Amino acid sequence: MTLDDYLTSEDITAADFGGRVGLSEASISRIRKGEQNITRDVMRRIIAASGGKISAEGLVLQHSVAASLIVTPPSSGKGGEISARVSA
Protein backbone atom coordinates (compact mmCIF):
# COMPACT_ATOMS: atom_id res chain seq x y z
CA MET A 1 0.00 0.00 0.00
CA THR A 2 1.25 3.49 -0.78
CA LEU A 3 1.37 6.37 1.68
CA ASP A 4 -1.37 8.13 -0.28
CA ASP A 5 -3.60 5.03 -0.20
CA TYR A 6 -3.02 4.61 3.53
CA LEU A 7 -3.77 8.21 4.48
CA THR A 8 -6.90 8.18 2.32
CA SER A 9 -8.22 4.83 3.54
CA GLU A 10 -7.53 5.61 7.20
CA ASP A 11 -8.75 9.23 6.88
CA ILE A 12 -5.53 10.56 8.43
CA THR A 13 -4.17 14.02 7.67
CA ALA A 14 -0.59 14.62 6.58
CA ALA A 15 -0.12 16.72 9.73
CA ASP A 16 -1.32 13.91 12.03
CA PHE A 17 0.76 11.26 10.30
CA GLY A 18 3.77 13.57 10.24
CA GLY A 19 3.48 13.88 14.00
CA ARG A 20 3.58 10.10 14.32
CA VAL A 21 6.79 9.78 12.30
CA GLY A 22 8.49 13.02 13.33
CA LEU A 23 8.14 14.84 10.02
CA SER A 24 6.40 18.04 9.04
CA GLU A 25 3.07 18.11 7.24
CA ALA A 26 4.90 19.56 4.23
CA SER A 27 7.38 16.66 4.18
CA ILE A 28 4.59 14.08 4.32
CA SER A 29 2.76 15.90 1.51
CA ARG A 30 5.92 15.92 -0.64
CA ILE A 31 6.55 12.21 0.04
CA ARG A 32 2.90 11.50 -0.74
CA LYS A 33 3.31 13.21 -4.14
CA GLY A 34 6.62 11.49 -4.84
CA GLU A 35 8.48 14.80 -4.70
CA GLN A 36 10.82 14.08 -1.78
CA ASN A 37 13.47 11.41 -1.37
CA ILE A 38 13.41 9.53 1.90
CA THR A 39 16.09 7.77 3.91
CA ARG A 40 15.85 4.16 5.04
CA ASP A 41 15.25 5.41 8.56
CA VAL A 42 12.28 7.52 7.47
CA MET A 43 10.98 4.59 5.40
CA ARG A 44 11.14 2.34 8.48
CA ARG A 45 9.36 4.94 10.62
CA ILE A 46 6.59 5.36 8.03
CA ILE A 47 6.08 1.60 7.77
CA ALA A 48 6.06 1.23 11.57
CA ALA A 49 3.63 4.14 12.07
CA SER A 50 1.22 2.51 9.63
CA GLY A 51 1.37 -0.80 11.49
CA GLY A 52 2.96 -2.35 8.41
CA LYS A 53 0.11 -1.38 6.10
CA ILE A 54 2.42 0.82 4.03
CA SER A 55 5.06 -1.30 2.35
CA ALA A 56 8.57 -0.44 1.22
CA GLU A 57 7.38 -1.32 -2.29
CA GLY A 58 4.47 1.09 -1.88
CA LEU A 59 6.83 3.89 -0.90
CA VAL A 60 9.06 3.17 -3.89
CA LEU A 61 6.00 3.07 -6.14
CA GLN A 62 4.83 6.37 -4.67
CA HIS A 63 8.19 7.90 -5.51
CA SER A 64 8.14 6.49 -9.04
CA VAL A 65 5.77 9.22 -10.16
CA ALA A 66 8.79 10.69 -11.95
CA ALA A 67 9.50 7.37 -13.69
CA SER A 68 8.92 7.02 -17.38
CA LEU A 69 8.11 3.71 -18.98
CA ILE A 70 10.24 2.45 -21.83
CA VAL A 71 8.41 -0.02 -24.03
CA THR A 72 10.32 -2.22 -26.47
CA PRO A 73 7.94 -3.65 -29.05
CA PRO A 74 7.97 -7.42 -29.73
CA SER A 75 9.16 -6.73 -33.27
CA SER A 76 12.47 -5.44 -31.90
CA GLY A 77 13.74 -9.00 -31.51
CA LYS A 78 13.81 -8.69 -27.71
CA GLY A 79 10.41 -10.29 -27.22
CA GLY A 80 8.84 -7.09 -25.95
CA GLU A 81 9.92 -5.54 -22.68
CA ILE A 82 8.64 -2.89 -20.29
CA SER A 83 11.07 -1.20 -17.96
CA ALA A 84 11.11 1.95 -15.90
CA ARG A 85 13.69 4.69 -15.98
CA VAL A 86 13.59 7.10 -13.07
CA SER A 87 14.53 10.63 -13.97
CA ALA A 88 16.25 12.76 -11.40
C-alpha positions as CSV (number, residue, x, y, z in Angstrom):
1,M,0.0,0.0,0.0
2,T,1.3,3.5,-0.8
3,L,1.4,6.4,1.7
4,D,-1.4,8.1,-0.3
5,D,-3.6,5.0,-0.2
6,Y,-3.0,4.6,3.5
7,L,-3.8,8.2,4.5
8,T,-6.9,8.2,2.3
9,S,-8.2,4.8,3.5
10,E,-7.5,5.6,7.2
11,D,-8.7,9.2,6.9
12,I,-5.5,10.6,8.4
13,T,-4.2,14.0,7.7
14,A,-0.6,14.6,6.6
15,A,-0.1,16.7,9.7
16,D,-1.3,13.9,12.0
17,F,0.8,11.3,10.3
18,G,3.8,13.6,10.2
19,G,3.5,13.9,14.0
20,R,3.6,10.1,14.3
21,V,6.8,9.8,12.3
22,G,8.5,13.0,13.3
23,L,8.1,14.8,10.0
24,S,6.4,18.0,9.0
25,E,3.1,18.1,7.2
26,A,4.9,19.6,4.2
27,S,7.4,16.7,4.2
28,I,4.6,14.1,4.3
29,S,2.8,15.9,1.5
30,R,5.9,15.9,-0.6
31,I,6.5,12.2,0.0
32,R,2.9,11.5,-0.7
33,K,3.3,13.2,-4.1
34,G,6.6,11.5,-4.8
35,E,8.5,14.8,-4.7
36,Q,10.8,14.1,-1.8
37,N,13.5,11.4,-1.4
38,I,13.4,9.5,1.9
39,T,16.1,7.8,3.9
40,R,15.9,4.2,5.0
41,D,15.3,5.4,8.6
42,V,12.3,7.5,7.5
43,M,11.0,4.6,5.4
44,R,11.1,2.3,8.5
45,R,9.4,4.9,10.6
46,I,6.6,5.4,8.0
47,I,6.1,1.6,7.8
48,A,6.1,1.2,11.6
49,A,3.6,4.1,12.1
50,S,1.2,2.5,9.6
51,G,1.4,-0.8,11.5
52,G,3.0,-2.4,8.4
53,K,0.1,-1.4,6.1
54,I,2.4,0.8,4.0
55,S,5.1,-1.3,2.4
56,A,8.6,-0.4,1.2
57,E,7.4,-1.3,-2.3
58,G,4.5,1.1,-1.9
59,L,6.8,3.9,-0.9
60,V,9.1,3.2,-3.9
61,L,6.0,3.1,-6.1
62,Q,4.8,6.4,-4.7
63,H,8.2,7.9,-5.5
64,S,8.1,6.5,-9.0
65,V,5.8,9.2,-10.2
66,A,8.8,10.7,-11.9
67,A,9.5,7.4,-13.7
68,S,8.9,7.0,-17.4
69,L,8.1,3.7,-19.0
70,I,10.2,2.4,-21.8
71,V,8.4,0.0,-24.0
72,T,10.3,-2.2,-26.5
73,P,7.9,-3.6,-29.0
74,P,8.0,-7.4,-29.7
75,S,9.2,-6.7,-33.3
76,S,12.5,-5.4,-31.9
77,G,13.7,-9.0,-31.5
78,K,13.8,-8.7,-27.7
79,G,10.4,-10.3,-27.2
80,G,8.8,-7.1,-25.9
81,E,9.9,-5.5,-22.7
82,I,8.6,-2.9,-20.3
83,S,11.1,-1.2,-18.0
84,A,11.1,2.0,-15.9
85,R,13.7,4.7,-16.0
86,V,13.6,7.1,-13.1
87,S,14.5,10.6,-14.0
88,A,16.3,12.8,-11.4
